[in-house]
Amino acid sequence: MDYLIIKTLHILSATFMFGTGFGTAFYMFFTNRSKNVQAIAVVTRWVARADWWFTTPAVIFQPLSGMWMLHQAGWTVGWNWVGLTLLLYTVAGLCWLPVVWLQLRMRDMAQAAAADNNALPTRYWQFERWWTVLGFPAFGGLLVVYWLMVAKPF
C-alpha cells in the first residue's frame, strides 16, 4: 500500500474519531442540560450510533495505520513521541470504553422514559456525571496525541 494513501486515511480517521467524539459529546452534554426527555432520547440514540459508525472504526484503524507508517518510516516504539502517543491513546481508550457503555445505558433509559412520558431516573444522572468526567481525560489525551503526531518533538 502506498504510504501517502495510508497517511491520508490515518489523518482522516483521526479527524473522524476526534470530530465525532467532540461533536456528539457537545450535543449530548448540552441536550442533557435542557432536561428535555424527548430531546435527550433522540440525541442519545444518535450519539450511540455515531460512536459505532464513525468513532469505533477510526479507533481501530488509528493504531493499525500508525504502526504501519512507523514501520515504513523506520521509527521505533520507545520512550519518544511514539511511546507517549501510544500511552495517551491507551488512556483515552480506557476512558472511552466505559463512556460507550454508559452512553448505551443512558440511551436505553432515555428511550424508556420518553416512551412512558416519565422523567429520567436518578441513575441516568449518575451515569451522566461519570460520562462527563471520563470525557475530559479522553479528549485532553487526544489533543496531546494530535500535537505529538504533528510535532514529533522527541
KOLDOLUM-298113 format. One record per residue (C-alpha): y negated, x, z; residue number from 0; residue in three letters. Coordinates in pm, whole numbers, padded with zeros to 5 digits. Layout:
<pt c2="Y" c1="X" c3="Z" resi="NUM" resn="ala"/>
...
//
This chain:
<pt c2="00000" c1="00000" c3="00000" resi="0" resn="met"/>
<pt c2="-00350" c1="00122" c3="-00075" resi="1" resn="asp"/>
<pt c2="-00542" c1="00250" c3="00228" resi="2" resn="tyr"/>
<pt c2="-00866" c1="00070" c3="00134" resi="3" resn="leu"/>
<pt c2="-00687" c1="-00264" c3="00093" resi="4" resn="ile"/>
<pt c2="-00529" c1="-00232" c3="00439" resi="5" resn="ile"/>
<pt c2="-00861" c1="-00118" c3="00586" resi="6" resn="lys"/>
<pt c2="-01038" c1="-00419" c3="00433" resi="7" resn="thr"/>
<pt c2="-00770" c1="-00655" c3="00568" resi="8" resn="leu"/>
<pt c2="-00793" c1="-00480" c3="00906" resi="9" resn="his"/>
<pt c2="-01169" c1="-00535" c3="00920" resi="10" resn="ile"/>
<pt c2="-01135" c1="-00897" c3="00805" resi="11" resn="leu"/>
<pt c2="-00865" c1="-00970" c3="01062" resi="12" resn="ser"/>
<pt c2="-01077" c1="-00812" c3="01337" resi="13" resn="ala"/>
<pt c2="-01362" c1="-01036" c3="01227" resi="14" resn="thr"/>
<pt c2="-01138" c1="-01344" c3="01231" resi="15" resn="phe"/>
<pt c2="-00996" c1="-01251" c3="01570" resi="16" resn="met"/>
<pt c2="-01330" c1="-01189" c3="01736" resi="17" resn="phe"/>
<pt c2="-01526" c1="-01454" c3="01546" resi="18" resn="gly"/>
<pt c2="-01274" c1="-01731" c3="01601" resi="19" resn="thr"/>
<pt c2="-01235" c1="-01635" c3="01965" resi="20" resn="gly"/>
<pt c2="-01607" c1="-01624" c3="02027" resi="21" resn="phe"/>
<pt c2="-01679" c1="-01941" c3="01829" resi="22" resn="gly"/>
<pt c2="-01407" c1="-02150" c3="01988" resi="23" resn="thr"/>
<pt c2="-01497" c1="-02021" c3="02334" resi="24" resn="ala"/>
<pt c2="-01862" c1="-02112" c3="02275" resi="25" resn="phe"/>
<pt c2="-01781" c1="-02468" c3="02171" resi="26" resn="tyr"/>
<pt c2="-01522" c1="-02524" c3="02440" resi="27" resn="met"/>
<pt c2="-01745" c1="-02379" c3="02714" resi="28" resn="phe"/>
<pt c2="-02043" c1="-02597" c3="02625" resi="29" resn="phe"/>
<pt c2="-01839" c1="-02907" c3="02549" resi="30" resn="thr"/>
<pt c2="-01682" c1="-02873" c3="02894" resi="31" resn="asn"/>
<pt c2="-02031" c1="-02864" c3="03043" resi="32" resn="arg"/>
<pt c2="-02104" c1="-03201" c3="02881" resi="33" resn="ser"/>
<pt c2="-01820" c1="-03360" c3="03085" resi="34" resn="lys"/>
<pt c2="-01767" c1="-03595" c3="02788" resi="35" resn="asn"/>
<pt c2="-01390" c1="-03650" c3="02797" resi="36" resn="val"/>
<pt c2="-01368" c1="-03774" c3="02437" resi="37" resn="gln"/>
<pt c2="-01557" c1="-03469" c3="02307" resi="38" resn="ala"/>
<pt c2="-01351" c1="-03235" c3="02524" resi="39" resn="ile"/>
<pt c2="-01030" c1="-03389" c3="02390" resi="40" resn="ala"/>
<pt c2="-01140" c1="-03323" c3="02031" resi="41" resn="val"/>
<pt c2="-01270" c1="-02972" c3="02091" resi="42" resn="val"/>
<pt c2="-00970" c1="-02854" c3="02296" resi="43" resn="thr"/>
<pt c2="-00737" c1="-02979" c3="02022" resi="44" resn="arg"/>
<pt c2="-00923" c1="-02781" c3="01755" resi="45" resn="trp"/>
<pt c2="-00960" c1="-02472" c3="01976" resi="46" resn="val"/>
<pt c2="-00582" c1="-02462" c3="02025" resi="47" resn="ala"/>
<pt c2="-00527" c1="-02499" c3="01651" resi="48" resn="arg"/>
<pt c2="-00781" c1="-02230" c3="01563" resi="49" resn="ala"/>
<pt c2="-00612" c1="-01988" c3="01801" resi="50" resn="asp"/>
<pt c2="-00274" c1="-02047" c3="01636" resi="51" resn="trp"/>
<pt c2="-00404" c1="-02048" c3="01279" resi="52" resn="trp"/>
<pt c2="-00656" c1="-01763" c3="01289" resi="53" resn="phe"/>
<pt c2="-00651" c1="-01564" c3="01612" resi="54" resn="thr"/>
<pt c2="-00275" c1="-01521" c3="01653" resi="55" resn="thr"/>
<pt c2="-00210" c1="-01378" c3="01304" resi="56" resn="pro"/>
<pt c2="-00507" c1="-01144" c3="01346" resi="57" resn="ala"/>
<pt c2="-00387" c1="-01031" c3="01691" resi="58" resn="val"/>
<pt c2="-00053" c1="-00939" c3="01536" resi="59" resn="ile"/>
<pt c2="-00197" c1="-00777" c3="01222" resi="60" resn="phe"/>
<pt c2="-00456" c1="-00563" c3="01405" resi="61" resn="gln"/>
<pt c2="-00224" c1="-00314" c3="01576" resi="62" resn="pro"/>
<pt c2="00015" c1="-00302" c3="01280" resi="63" resn="leu"/>
<pt c2="-00258" c1="-00225" c3="01028" resi="64" resn="ser"/>
<pt c2="-00437" c1="00003" c3="01272" resi="65" resn="gly"/>
<pt c2="-00127" c1="00212" c3="01339" resi="66" resn="met"/>
<pt c2="-00052" c1="00230" c3="00967" resi="67" resn="trp"/>
<pt c2="-00404" c1="00356" c3="00893" resi="68" resn="met"/>
<pt c2="-00387" c1="00606" c3="01180" resi="69" resn="leu"/>
<pt c2="-00063" c1="00743" c3="01038" resi="70" resn="his"/>
<pt c2="-00211" c1="00762" c3="00686" resi="71" resn="gln"/>
<pt c2="-00523" c1="00938" c3="00815" resi="72" resn="ala"/>
<pt c2="-00327" c1="01186" c3="01028" resi="73" resn="gly"/>
<pt c2="-00468" c1="01068" c3="01362" resi="74" resn="trp"/>
<pt c2="-00251" c1="01079" c3="01670" resi="75" resn="thr"/>
<pt c2="-00242" c1="00843" c3="01965" resi="76" resn="val"/>
<pt c2="-00362" c1="01028" c3="02271" resi="77" resn="gly"/>
<pt c2="-00647" c1="01023" c3="02515" resi="78" resn="trp"/>
<pt c2="-00904" c1="00987" c3="02243" resi="79" resn="asn"/>
<pt c2="-01078" c1="00688" c3="02087" resi="80" resn="trp"/>
<pt c2="-00738" c1="00567" c3="01964" resi="81" resn="val"/>
<pt c2="-00582" c1="00566" c3="02310" resi="82" resn="gly"/>
<pt c2="-00882" c1="00394" c3="02464" resi="83" resn="leu"/>
<pt c2="-00880" c1="00137" c3="02184" resi="84" resn="thr"/>
<pt c2="-00512" c1="00059" c3="02247" resi="85" resn="leu"/>
<pt c2="-00572" c1="00034" c3="02622" resi="86" resn="leu"/>
<pt c2="-00866" c1="-00205" c3="02582" resi="87" resn="leu"/>
<pt c2="-00681" c1="-00407" c3="02318" resi="88" resn="tyr"/>
<pt c2="-00390" c1="-00443" c3="02559" resi="89" resn="thr"/>
<pt c2="-00621" c1="-00552" c3="02842" resi="90" resn="val"/>
<pt c2="-00785" c1="-00808" c3="02611" resi="91" resn="ala"/>
<pt c2="-00442" c1="-00931" c3="02507" resi="92" resn="gly"/>
<pt c2="-00326" c1="-00962" c3="02866" resi="93" resn="leu"/>
<pt c2="-00631" c1="-01182" c3="02929" resi="94" resn="cys"/>
<pt c2="-00587" c1="-01378" c3="02606" resi="95" resn="trp"/>
<pt c2="-00222" c1="-01477" c3="02660" resi="96" resn="leu"/>
<pt c2="-00292" c1="-01678" c3="02978" resi="97" resn="pro"/>
<pt c2="-00606" c1="-01819" c3="02811" resi="98" resn="val"/>
<pt c2="-00389" c1="-01961" c3="02532" resi="99" resn="val"/>
<pt c2="-00153" c1="-02114" c3="02788" resi="100" resn="trp"/>
<pt c2="-00450" c1="-02260" c3="02979" resi="101" resn="leu"/>
<pt c2="-00601" c1="-02399" c3="02658" resi="102" resn="gln"/>
<pt c2="-00279" c1="-02578" c3="02571" resi="103" resn="leu"/>
<pt c2="-00256" c1="-02735" c3="02917" resi="104" resn="arg"/>
<pt c2="-00626" c1="-02825" c3="02909" resi="105" resn="met"/>
<pt c2="-00581" c1="-02979" c3="02565" resi="106" resn="arg"/>
<pt c2="-00293" c1="-03191" c3="02691" resi="107" resn="asp"/>
<pt c2="-00484" c1="-03305" c3="03000" resi="108" resn="met"/>
<pt c2="-00791" c1="-03390" c3="02790" resi="109" resn="ala"/>
<pt c2="-00582" c1="-03582" c3="02536" resi="110" resn="gln"/>
<pt c2="-00418" c1="-03787" c3="02814" resi="111" resn="ala"/>
<pt c2="-00748" c1="-03856" c3="02990" resi="112" resn="ala"/>
<pt c2="-00917" c1="-03961" c3="02666" resi="113" resn="ala"/>
<pt c2="-00627" c1="-04188" c3="02566" resi="114" resn="ala"/>
<pt c2="-00629" c1="-04360" c3="02907" resi="115" resn="asp"/>
<pt c2="-01010" c1="-04361" c3="02931" resi="116" resn="asn"/>
<pt c2="-00991" c1="-04161" c3="03256" resi="117" resn="asn"/>
<pt c2="-01184" c1="-03870" c3="03399" resi="118" resn="ala"/>
<pt c2="-01034" c1="-03525" c3="03363" resi="119" resn="leu"/>
<pt c2="-00812" c1="-03426" c3="03656" resi="120" resn="pro"/>
<pt c2="-00919" c1="-03164" c3="03910" resi="121" resn="thr"/>
<pt c2="-00651" c1="-02934" c3="03768" resi="122" resn="arg"/>
<pt c2="-00838" c1="-02930" c3="03435" resi="123" resn="tyr"/>
<pt c2="-01146" c1="-02786" c3="03603" resi="124" resn="trp"/>
<pt c2="-00940" c1="-02530" c3="03793" resi="125" resn="gln"/>
<pt c2="-00789" c1="-02419" c3="03464" resi="126" resn="phe"/>
<pt c2="-01134" c1="-02416" c3="03305" resi="127" resn="glu"/>
<pt c2="-01261" c1="-02173" c3="03570" resi="128" resn="arg"/>
<pt c2="-00969" c1="-01933" c3="03503" resi="129" resn="trp"/>
<pt c2="-01017" c1="-01976" c3="03128" resi="130" resn="trp"/>
<pt c2="-01383" c1="-01874" c3="03165" resi="131" resn="thr"/>
<pt c2="-01314" c1="-01580" c3="03398" resi="132" resn="val"/>
<pt c2="-01044" c1="-01435" c3="03172" resi="133" resn="leu"/>
<pt c2="-01269" c1="-01463" c3="02868" resi="134" resn="gly"/>
<pt c2="-01520" c1="-01207" c3="02993" resi="135" resn="phe"/>
<pt c2="-01291" c1="-00900" c3="03007" resi="136" resn="pro"/>
<pt c2="-01122" c1="-01007" c3="02683" resi="137" resn="ala"/>
<pt c2="-01450" c1="-01027" c3="02489" resi="138" resn="phe"/>
<pt c2="-01604" c1="-00728" c3="02661" resi="139" resn="gly"/>
<pt c2="-01299" c1="-00518" c3="02584" resi="140" resn="gly"/>
<pt c2="-01301" c1="-00623" c3="02220" resi="141" resn="leu"/>
<pt c2="-01670" c1="-00538" c3="02187" resi="142" resn="leu"/>
<pt c2="-01593" c1="-00185" c3="02301" resi="143" resn="val"/>
<pt c2="-01290" c1="-00174" c3="02065" resi="144" resn="val"/>
<pt c2="-01521" c1="-00263" c3="01775" resi="145" resn="tyr"/>
<pt c2="-01757" c1="00018" c3="01872" resi="146" resn="trp"/>
<pt c2="-01469" c1="00265" c3="01909" resi="147" resn="leu"/>
<pt c2="-01328" c1="00174" c3="01567" resi="148" resn="met"/>
<pt c2="-01665" c1="00233" c3="01404" resi="149" resn="val"/>
<pt c2="-01796" c1="00532" c3="01603" resi="150" resn="ala"/>
<pt c2="-01469" c1="00720" c3="01673" resi="151" resn="lys"/>
<pt c2="-01664" c1="00913" c3="01940" resi="152" resn="pro"/>
<pt c2="-01392" c1="01149" c3="02067" resi="153" resn="phe"/>
//
